[in-house]
């Protein structure tokens, strides 16, 4: 059995992110699964590996181990409380699932698993000690089908350690994960930048049904695209990269009336569809394919000489 682990402050490194993608300063250290007092023993034996396990400390001070965090670290790794936590959590998972828990395993296999304990079949990936939420939560996985299918989360609820699937881990991270919000802000900023070059019509502009200016075949225009990217503040390297991506394949767009028709043509291959809904205000076109062609909406800016999708880096001119 492993000796107690006394993690020192020096073992932790400051990080601007935790779980690699979430912008929350923290402290992080790394141990091996072989340090975890028999947890993962069967996993390591069967896979012949000794995976790393990351320990994250989240708190008000992201550069110092607090008293509360130290107490949790000592309980887990000096008093070996992690063994009891895993045992309670696995017992709860087994009890809640009932007979279905071991579906697919014969009696001999079940006896072997119970002999070693479910915890020994885990691979502990992450241990997160969160002083702000006053909680300790762990993420694990396993080669056993009933544990691997949805992942394993070990957490406390009402003073007891519980075992759940990966959704428990995702729900916990969601309160810190602002990636969706950041993406929305980046998208809004990009659109605002685009609108400086391709101004949108006033809401008071008359609504029209004629889209004659859009009709015809449109080809990607490298020089026009570069011109407008420059106006939007793109640097030379970014312009070159955008044009390189756009010129892979010979993409054209074709619009026609009677019936209202919309097609993309890539290297001679035509993907077409009928336009079911169409509106125009000035240079702004809003259209939607009919349901049998997917019903997808499109927003387009076109002045009769140039055409681009709203927010796009690509400009097309008539052939």
TAWO-V695521 format. One record per backbone hydrogen bond with DSSP energy under -0.5 kcal/mol. CO is the residue of the C=O (numbers start at 1). NH is the residue of the N-H. If there is no record, write none. Layout:
co->CO nh->NH
co->CO nh->NH
This chain:
co->4 nh->6
co->5 nh->7
co->8 nh->11
co->9 nh->12
co->13 nh->28
co->15 nh->26
co->18 nh->21
co->18 nh->22
co->19 nh->21
co->21 nh->23
co->22 nh->18
co->22 nh->24
co->26 nh->15
co->27 nh->57
co->28 nh->13
co->29 nh->55
co->31 nh->53
co->32 nh->35
co->33 nh->36
co->35 nh->37
co->36 nh->39
co->38 nh->41
co->40 nh->44
co->41 nh->45
co->42 nh->46
co->43 nh->47
co->44 nh->48
co->44 nh->49
co->51 nh->33
co->53 nh->31
co->54 nh->56
co->54 nh->127
co->55 nh->29
co->56 nh->58
co->56 nh->129
co->57 nh->27
co->58 nh->131
co->60 nh->62
co->61 nh->64
co->64 nh->66
co->66 nh->70
co->67 nh->71
co->68 nh->72
co->69 nh->73
co->70 nh->74
co->71 nh->75
co->72 nh->76
co->73 nh->77
co->74 nh->78
co->74 nh->79
co->75 nh->81
co->76 nh->82
co->77 nh->5
co->80 nh->83
co->80 nh->84
co->81 nh->85
co->82 nh->86
co->83 nh->87
co->84 nh->88
co->85 nh->89
co->86 nh->90
co->87 nh->91
co->88 nh->92
co->89 nh->93
co->90 nh->94
co->91 nh->95
co->92 nh->96
co->93 nh->97
co->94 nh->98
co->97 nh->100
co->98 nh->101
co->99 nh->102
co->100 nh->103
co->102 nh->105
co->106 nh->110
co->107 nh->111
co->108 nh->112
co->109 nh->113
co->110 nh->114
co->111 nh->115
co->112 nh->116
co->113 nh->117
co->117 nh->120
co->118 nh->121
co->119 nh->40
co->119 nh->122
co->120 nh->42
co->120 nh->43
co->121 nh->143
co->122 nh->124
co->123 nh->125
co->123 nh->141
co->125 nh->54
co->126 nh->139
co->127 nh->56
co->127 nh->129
co->128 nh->130
co->128 nh->137
co->129 nh->58
co->129 nh->131
co->130 nh->134
co->130 nh->135
co->135 nh->130
co->136 nh->156
co->137 nh->128
co->138 nh->154
co->139 nh->125
co->139 nh->126
co->140 nh->152
co->141 nh->123
co->144 nh->147
co->144 nh->148
co->145 nh->149
co->147 nh->151
co->150 nh->166
co->152 nh->140
co->153 nh->155
co->153 nh->164
co->154 nh->138
co->155 nh->162
co->157 nh->160
co->160 nh->157
co->162 nh->155
co->164 nh->153
co->165 nh->168
co->165 nh->169
co->166 nh->170
co->167 nh->171
co->168 nh->172
co->169 nh->173
co->170 nh->174
co->171 nh->175
co->172 nh->175
co->173 nh->176
co->173 nh->177
co->176 nh->178
co->178 nh->182
co->179 nh->183
co->180 nh->184
co->181 nh->185
co->182 nh->186
co->183 nh->187
co->184 nh->188
co->185 nh->189
co->186 nh->190
co->187 nh->191
co->188 nh->192
co->189 nh->193
co->190 nh->194
co->191 nh->195
co->192 nh->196
co->193 nh->196
co->193 nh->197
co->194 nh->197
co->194 nh->198
co->197 nh->199
co->202 nh->205
co->208 nh->280
co->209 nh->211
co->211 nh->214
co->211 nh->215
co->212 nh->215
co->216 nh->255
co->217 nh->319
co->218 nh->253
co->219 nh->317
co->220 nh->222
co->221 nh->225
co->222 nh->226
co->223 nh->227
co->224 nh->228
co->225 nh->229
co->226 nh->230
co->227 nh->231
co->228 nh->232
co->229 nh->234
co->230 nh->233
co->235 nh->239
co->236 nh->240
co->237 nh->241
co->238 nh->242
co->239 nh->243
co->240 nh->244
co->241 nh->245
co->242 nh->246
co->243 nh->247
co->245 nh->248
co->247 nh->249
co->249 nh->251
co->250 nh->267
co->251 nh->220
co->252 nh->265
co->253 nh->218
co->254 nh->263
co->255 nh->216
co->256 nh->261
co->260 nh->275
co->261 nh->256
co->262 nh->273
co->263 nh->254
co->264 nh->266
co->264 nh->271
co->265 nh->252
co->265 nh->267
co->266 nh->269
co->268 nh->270
co->269 nh->266
co->270 nh->272
co->271 nh->264
co->273 nh->262
co->274 nh->276
co->274 nh->290
co->277 nh->288
co->279 nh->286
co->280 nh->208
co->281 nh->284
co->283 nh->285
co->283 nh->302
co->284 nh->281
co->285 nh->300
co->286 nh->279
co->287 nh->298
co->288 nh->276
co->288 nh->277
co->290 nh->293
co->290 nh->295
co->291 nh->294
co->296 nh->289
co->298 nh->287
co->299 nh->310
co->300 nh->285
co->301 nh->308
co->305 nh->318
co->306 nh->303
co->306 nh->304
co->307 nh->316
co->308 nh->301
co->309 nh->312
co->315 nh->221
co->316 nh->307
co->317 nh->219
